């Protein structure tokens, strides 16, 4: 267990890893509730908190981590607050992340995956990307068996993301900026609110991935009416042969050939573009139930 009982500035990442003989859950915890701050001393402290198995070519199911009761401050150094790589069933709760380039980054490598992680009761302030899902790609020796593209069963519960003033800021992003590696955010639970900055930004952006079979309620707003996008699928691609980006989320109705009711709840306020659809998939927004104010 790592206990933070005073404000601290780190010159290196906090590594939460584990050896093969250790099967317990690791805790990174702030003492006395959410009152102490961990800062990055410079831009080489990236990420501020890193979680991955010591033997990170595998995923371990007998061990995970809890991070709670902390304020994580990137101090405008262009760094990531927390990065999970090949991690299953982590619990991140009751924290504030601010002044970071990326708040929380979920990634995988060597064809493994980061699944069943829970992000709960989190506040993000002045971030360029709130939650980022990416993949390092498949295992080159066994690409069919280890595709490395799953972020399934992720829970995002009661998460508020306040973006910086960049027009390219994003609350939740599925896929890397270049759209190189595919990510499946299947059977996820998303309850989040994204506040855009003065120059706009995007609530949810998919570059190379799919959100299917989940339960989602996303609110995207800004303080005064202006530029901004609720869901941006304009550059999204899908898995070969699938043809859907948002599809058959809970409460949608499927008649065997098409959706007849929608299941992904999107609420927008004071933004010009609630949905920017994909250029490649004609029915990609059929599953979005939009309430715009």
C-alpha angles and dihedrals in degrees: 000000000000114000120197107202100162140030108280139184115212126214091190137027120277101244115208103187134137140213127235093259096052115084102166128105116261120226128206104186139170114225120240097012126295100335107109128078131216112202135189112241093204143349093275090070090087117175102017090210120025123190122189139124115271086237091046095179087081138052117231120213096185096063140041141147143258119209115184150149098027143122111220114197123189088190091217091294095131094248138135120253101211130002124192116194121183090345127149127196100001118165117214112177146155097016138129120217118191144168093017132134088224124015102200124000120195112194142155138205140193091029094299127123146226108226141158094023119154125215108186138171094359130157122198123191130189097354127151093212121017106193120005126191117195140155133219089211135247130321103270093217096047107020095158095050096039109032094161095213106114130109091157126160094020114161120211104180126175095346120160117196120191109190128211121248096272116121088220095055115125132198099204122006127188112199132013122286092257092050091229105136126041124237127194113205094186128169092003126159113220126183107161143141123212122197112198123216128242092276095049125243134178134284099206125008127184116194102163115356151062137253108202139156093009138127110239138173112173125177119195120183146147130207097246129023114272148101120342143109130236099200121006116196096151095115098031125127129190138219115281110275096006102088098189134100102177109025143158098347118172117296091023117121122223121193096194097269106039145002115270096181134024131246110182107087115213122178118186133181132186095356127121100218116041093175131016103192129214119270090216106042117058097193099040096115097046090101096054116102102199128201110179127183 
